[in-house]
Amino acid sequence: MTSFNSIGDLSRSFQLRLGQSSLKSKLDRLTQEMMTGVKSDVPKALGGDLTKISHIEARLTMLSTFQLNISEAQAQFQGMQTALDSMRKTVDDLGPSLLTQAGSAGEDGLRAQLDGISQSFRSMFDTLNSGVAGRYVFAGSRSDTAPLGSFDDMVTALGVAVAGAGTATDIATRIDAWFDAPAGGGGFADTTFQGDDTGSTQLSVAPDRQVSLSLTANSPAMRDTLKGMAIMAYAADAGTGLDGTTLRNLFTEAGARLIKGSTGLIRAQTDLGQRQAVVAQAQSRNAAEVTALSVARSNLINADPYETATALEETEANIKSLYALTSRLSRLNLTDYL
């Protein structure tokens, strides 16, 4: 007796659908791997050991955070350098000029310059209130607040501090004391400076590197420069209330302080340059590590493009064959069978 094995139409249909589903899933997986270059099932590709890839991903995430800090530090340091450069150009021109004119210019010539110098001081004031990406670079840890308050209020406060001084030396000394008064002493730190130079401004730029954005409008280099400009602003505000001799001597006092202030600004720029170099070195080291880690990650989880393309072509051919077989079987009838 002859026997044969066969499967029913319903079973055949189920098998065909199962084959189609399997091939389509494989096609989707291979297409994803071809597009992303990454194996679709990473745990399976790594044999279930995710220790290495987890360490690499964590390290890359940390380095990405460092890069954000580096970008912030670079922007702020550059903003500071630009501001200091502008201030130093003003001071370098004005300091020697005041000393020269104090000994050669007439009283009317000296008075004629006061308003212009006062405007230069106001511009310097605005420069210190400059910001980068919404952060005030000379405000210390209180970077959401402009570091200096009202210019006119400061000039008024200087007038109160100097009241009763009889000579240019007394006036300059009181202005110095007002700028150097510690917090709580009623001077510049209390009435004009609105930043915070006591809080932390550290930024981590590498696993073993930090930089500080500690230069503020209340730093000694800034105050030394502001003192000379403030003497001229006070003279402009006092106007004819100052006699010719006192005015001339104030030019001398201001010129000497501006020359000293220029030296302080140069030191501040040099210090900033050194910090910029630290940031640049950290960026280079981080970039090299990111490259090495990315290569290591690729070796672990990247799909081979040639193997993936070959498997994709093979799967597409199998799908076409299966659809052709399904189409042929779906057209069978009793007449064809007989």
Secondary structure, DSSP 8 states (H G I E B T S, - for coil): --------HHHHHHHHHHHHHHHHHHHHHHHHHHHH-B-S-HHHHTTT--HHHHHHHHHHHHHHHHHHHHHHHHHHHHHHHHHHHHHHHHHHHHHHHHHHHHHHS-HHHHHHHHHHHHHHHHHHHHHHT-EETTEETTSBT-TTS-SB--HHHHHHHHHHHHTT--SHHHHHHHHHHHHH--TTSSSHHHHTB-SBSSS--EEEEETTEEEE----TTSHHHHHHHHHHHHHHHHHHHGGGS-HHHHHHHHHHHHHHHHHHHHHHHHHHHHHHHHHHHHHHHHHHHHHHHHHHHHHHHHHHB--HHHHHHHHHHHHHHHHHHHHHHHHHHT--HHHH-
